[in-house]
Amino acid sequence: MKKTVIITDTDASLPSARLNELGILCASIGINFGNDTYIAGESINDVQCFQIIDEKQQLPTTSAPNPQAYIELYSEAFRQGAETIICITVSSKMSSTYDSAEKARESFPGKDIHVIDSLNLTMGQGFMVLAASEAAARGADAEEIKAIVKRTGENLHTFAILPTLKYLYLGGRVNRLEASLAETFEIKPTLSVKDGKLAILEKNRTLKRAVKQMINHVNKIAQKKAIEKMVVIHVTDPSGAANLIESLRANISCPETIEAVELSPGLSVHTGAGLIGVVLQTEG
């Protein structure tokens, strides 16, 4: 059986312990505060990131892994005995990570390396990575794995609620007036992933209303197709994540296991602290 190594990046929101357990290699997103650079998932997490943001009242920049980072990961995979590499990246419409992974392939002519643009974020990408890992462990070849990853991507749904526009304002994505009005009228935008990009699905008054509407969206999906996997995502709000899991279970037929995972700084700096959401994979 050919050995296949799976590679991803930290925007997949997969905990490092899980990656290590499955033998998945991971490219890291850089978080830059001026001249200080931290590595997502290694030297900084969401809590630490927003402590620095609140101290400085300024958002950091993020840096995608460059081609050299992927050259090193591909080399490591081949050192481990890989005959095939499947690399699944965060959406190319949100990051240059995919371009770096593709560029690095040029340094390995004749090698069996496949780079897949997930067109997804956070655990949407993560579910695709896990599906690839499971298929590789069963001995599936590259074409089978790519077909499984594609099918997984077609059955993913992501929803997230922003409790504040403060961080979008700091990042220049909304102006001061919009942020102020949103705070005054308690506007809580609900985000979704559409065509590889974050999109505002709707705006609700109060967090309670936003959560109720998000659960309604999930319920509509569950009525059409059974939910196979579900993960709650959050940014520095584990209690909010726990409450959301409880609400989902009370209203929807959910999988037995629902984990709560941190978004990861490569993504959370663009959405802000306090985000809660859900990523689900339906049958298909």
C-alpha positions as CSV (number, residue, x, y, z in Angstrom):
1,M,0.0,0.0,0.0
2,K,1.4,3.4,-1.0
3,K,2.0,5.8,1.8
4,T,0.1,9.0,1.5
5,V,0.8,12.0,3.7
6,I,-1.8,14.7,4.2
7,I,-0.7,18.4,4.6
8,T,-2.9,21.3,5.7
9,D,-2.5,24.7,7.4
10,T,-3.5,26.2,10.7
11,D,-6.6,27.9,9.3
12,A,-8.2,24.5,9.3
13,S,-8.7,25.0,13.1
14,L,-7.5,21.4,13.9
15,P,-5.8,21.1,17.3
16,S,-2.1,20.3,17.0
17,A,-2.6,17.2,19.2
18,R,-5.1,15.8,16.6
19,L,-2.8,16.6,13.7
20,N,0.1,14.8,15.5
21,E,-2.1,11.8,16.3
22,L,-3.1,11.4,12.6
23,G,0.4,12.2,11.2
24,I,-0.9,15.3,9.3
25,L,1.7,17.9,8.6
26,C,0.7,21.6,9.0
27,A,1.9,24.9,7.6
28,S,1.6,27.8,10.0
29,I,0.0,31.2,9.6
30,G,2.1,34.1,10.9
31,I,0.6,36.8,13.2
32,N,2.5,40.1,13.0
33,F,2.4,42.8,15.6
34,G,4.9,45.3,14.1
35,N,8.3,43.7,14.3
36,D,7.0,40.8,16.5
37,T,5.9,37.7,14.7
38,Y,4.0,34.8,16.3
39,I,3.1,31.5,14.8
40,A,-0.5,30.4,15.0
41,G,-1.0,27.2,16.9
42,E,2.6,27.3,18.2
43,S,3.5,30.6,19.9
44,I,0.1,32.2,20.0
45,N,-3.5,31.2,20.4
46,D,-6.8,33.2,20.3
47,V,-6.7,34.3,23.9
48,Q,-3.1,35.5,23.8
49,C,-3.7,37.2,20.4
50,F,-6.7,39.3,21.7
51,Q,-4.9,40.2,24.9
52,I,-2.2,41.8,22.7
53,I,-4.9,43.4,20.4
54,D,-6.8,44.9,23.3
55,E,-3.5,46.3,24.8
56,K,-2.4,47.9,21.5
57,Q,-5.9,48.7,20.2
58,Q,-4.6,47.6,16.8
59,L,-5.1,44.4,14.8
60,P,-2.0,42.5,13.6
61,T,-1.4,41.5,10.0
62,T,-1.3,37.9,9.0
63,S,1.1,36.2,6.7
64,A,0.4,33.1,4.7
65,P,3.0,30.3,4.5
66,N,5.5,31.1,1.7
67,P,6.6,28.5,-0.9
68,Q,9.7,27.7,1.1
69,A,7.5,26.6,4.0
70,Y,5.8,24.1,1.7
71,I,9.1,22.9,0.2
72,E,10.1,22.0,3.7
73,L,6.8,20.3,4.4
74,Y,7.0,18.3,1.2
75,S,10.6,17.3,1.9
76,E,9.6,16.2,5.4
77,A,6.7,14.1,4.0
78,F,9.1,12.4,1.6
79,R,11.6,11.8,4.4
80,Q,8.7,10.0,6.2
81,G,8.4,7.7,3.2
82,A,5.5,9.3,1.4
83,E,4.9,8.3,-2.2
84,T,1.9,10.6,-2.5
85,I,1.1,14.0,-0.9
86,I,-2.3,15.5,-0.6
87,C,-2.2,19.1,0.5
88,I,-5.5,20.9,1.4
89,T,-5.3,24.6,1.9
90,V,-7.5,27.4,3.2
91,S,-9.7,29.0,0.5
92,S,-7.6,30.7,-2.2
93,K,-10.1,33.6,-2.1
94,M,-9.1,34.4,1.5
95,S,-5.3,33.7,1.4
96,S,-2.3,33.2,-0.8
97,T,-1.6,29.9,0.9
98,Y,-2.9,27.8,-2.0
99,D,-0.6,29.7,-4.4
100,S,2.4,29.0,-2.2
101,A,1.6,25.3,-2.0
102,E,1.3,25.1,-5.8
103,K,4.5,27.1,-6.4
104,A,6.4,24.7,-4.1
105,R,5.4,21.7,-6.2
106,E,7.7,23.0,-9.0
107,S,10.6,22.1,-6.8
108,F,9.6,18.4,-6.9
109,P,9.3,17.4,-10.6
110,G,7.9,14.0,-11.1
111,K,6.7,13.6,-7.6
112,D,3.1,12.8,-6.8
113,I,1.9,15.9,-5.1
114,H,-1.7,17.1,-5.3
115,V,-2.8,20.6,-4.0
116,I,-6.5,21.1,-3.3
117,D,-8.1,24.5,-2.7
118,S,-10.7,23.8,0.0
119,L,-12.7,26.9,-0.8
120,N,-13.5,26.7,2.9
121,L,-12.4,28.0,6.2
122,T,-11.9,26.8,9.8
123,M,-13.5,23.3,10.5
124,G,-15.0,23.2,7.0
125,Q,-11.5,22.9,5.7
126,G,-10.8,20.7,8.8
127,F,-13.5,18.2,7.9
128,M,-12.1,17.9,4.4
129,V,-8.6,17.3,5.9
130,L,-10.0,14.6,8.2
131,A,-11.8,12.9,5.4
132,A,-8.6,12.8,3.4
133,S,-6.7,11.4,6.3
134,E,-9.3,8.7,6.9
135,A,-9.3,7.7,3.2
136,A,-5.5,7.6,3.1
137,A,-5.5,5.3,6.2
138,R,-7.9,2.9,4.4
139,G,-5.4,2.8,1.5
140,A,-7.4,4.9,-1.0
141,D,-5.3,6.3,-3.9
142,A,-4.9,9.9,-4.8
143,E,-7.9,10.1,-7.2
144,E,-10.2,8.4,-4.6
145,I,-9.0,10.8,-1.9
146,K,-9.6,13.8,-4.1
147,A,-13.1,12.6,-4.9
148,I,-13.9,12.1,-1.2
149,V,-12.5,15.6,-0.3
150,K,-14.6,17.1,-3.1
151,R,-17.8,15.4,-1.9
152,T,-17.1,16.4,1.7
153,G,-16.7,20.0,0.6
154,E,-20.1,19.9,-1.2
155,N,-21.8,18.9,2.0
156,L,-20.4,21.5,4.4
157,H,-22.2,24.4,6.0
158,T,-20.7,27.1,8.2
159,F,-22.4,29.8,10.3
160,A,-20.9,32.2,12.8
161,I,-22.2,35.2,14.8
162,L,-20.2,38.3,15.5
163,P,-21.1,39.9,18.9
164,T,-19.3,43.2,18.1
165,L,-18.0,45.1,15.1
166,K,-15.2,46.5,17.1
167,Y,-12.6,44.3,15.5
168,L,-13.9,44.8,12.0
169,Y,-13.6,48.6,12.7
170,L,-10.0,48.2,13.9
171,G,-9.2,46.2,10.8
172,G,-10.7,48.9,8.6
173,R,-13.6,46.7,7.3
174,V,-16.3,49.0,8.7
175,N,-16.2,52.7,9.6
176,R,-16.6,54.2,13.0
177,L,-20.2,55.2,12.4
178,E,-21.2,51.7,11.3
179,A,-19.5,50.1,14.3
180,S,-21.1,52.7,16.7
181,L,-24.6,52.2,15.2
182,A,-24.2,48.4,15.5
183,E,-23.2,48.7,19.1
184,T,-26.0,51.1,19.9
185,F,-28.7,48.9,18.2
186,E,-27.1,45.6,19.3
187,I,-26.7,44.4,15.7
188,K,-25.2,40.9,15.6
189,P,-24.2,39.9,12.0
190,T,-24.3,36.3,11.1
191,L,-21.6,35.1,8.7
192,S,-21.5,32.2,6.3
193,V,-19.0,30.8,3.8
194,K,-20.1,31.4,0.2
195,D,-18.0,30.5,-2.8
196,G,-14.9,30.4,-0.6
197,K,-15.5,33.8,1.1
198,L,-16.9,35.0,4.3
199,A,-20.3,36.6,3.6
200,I,-22.8,38.4,5.9
201,L,-25.9,36.2,5.8
202,E,-28.1,38.4,8.0
203,K,-28.1,41.0,10.8
204,N,-30.1,40.5,14.0
205,R,-30.9,42.6,16.9
206,T,-29.5,40.9,20.1
207,L,-27.3,37.9,20.4
208,K,-30.2,35.8,21.6
209,R,-32.1,36.4,18.3
210,A,-29.0,35.7,16.2
211,V,-28.4,32.4,17.9
212,K,-32.1,31.4,17.4
213,Q,-31.9,32.3,13.7
214,M,-28.6,30.4,13.3
215,I,-30.2,27.3,14.9
216,N,-33.2,27.7,12.4
217,H,-30.7,27.7,9.5
218,V,-29.1,24.5,10.8
219,N,-32.5,22.9,11.4
220,K,-33.6,23.6,7.8
221,I,-30.5,21.8,6.6
222,A,-31.0,18.9,9.0
223,Q,-34.6,18.4,7.7
224,K,-33.2,17.8,4.2
225,K,-30.1,15.7,5.0
226,A,-28.8,14.0,8.2
227,I,-26.0,15.7,9.9
228,E,-23.0,13.4,10.1
229,K,-20.5,15.7,11.9
230,M,-20.8,19.0,13.8
231,V,-18.3,21.2,15.5
232,V,-18.9,24.5,17.4
233,I,-16.3,27.1,16.8
234,H,-15.5,30.1,19.0
235,V,-13.0,32.9,19.7
236,T,-12.2,33.3,23.4
237,D,-15.7,32.3,24.4
238,P,-15.8,28.6,25.7
239,S,-18.9,29.3,27.8
240,G,-20.7,30.7,24.7
241,A,-19.7,27.6,22.8
242,A,-20.9,25.3,25.5
243,N,-24.3,27.1,25.6
244,L,-24.6,26.9,21.8
245,I,-23.9,23.1,21.9
246,E,-26.7,22.8,24.5
247,S,-29.1,24.8,22.3
248,L,-28.3,22.8,19.2
249,R,-28.9,19.5,21.0
250,A,-32.2,20.8,22.4
251,N,-33.6,21.8,19.0
252,I,-31.9,19.5,16.4
253,S,-31.0,15.9,15.9
254,C,-27.3,16.2,16.4
255,P,-24.3,13.8,16.1
256,E,-23.4,12.1,19.4
257,T,-20.2,14.1,19.6
258,I,-20.0,17.9,19.2
259,E,-16.6,19.3,20.0
260,A,-15.9,23.0,20.7
261,V,-12.7,24.3,18.9
262,E,-10.9,27.6,18.8
263,L,-11.0,29.4,15.5
264,S,-7.2,30.0,15.3
265,P,-5.6,33.5,15.1
266,G,-5.1,33.3,11.4
267,L,-8.8,33.7,11.1
268,S,-9.9,35.2,14.4
269,V,-8.0,38.4,13.8
270,H,-10.4,39.1,10.9
271,T,-13.6,38.3,12.9
272,G,-12.9,39.4,16.4
273,A,-13.2,38.0,19.9
274,G,-16.5,36.5,21.1
275,L,-17.4,34.8,17.8
276,I,-19.4,31.6,18.2
277,G,-20.6,29.4,15.3
278,V,-21.2,26.0,14.0
279,V,-19.7,23.9,11.1
280,L,-21.6,20.9,10.0
281,Q,-21.1,18.1,7.5
282,T,-24.2,16.4,6.1
283,E,-24.5,13.0,4.5
284,G,-23.9,12.7,0.8
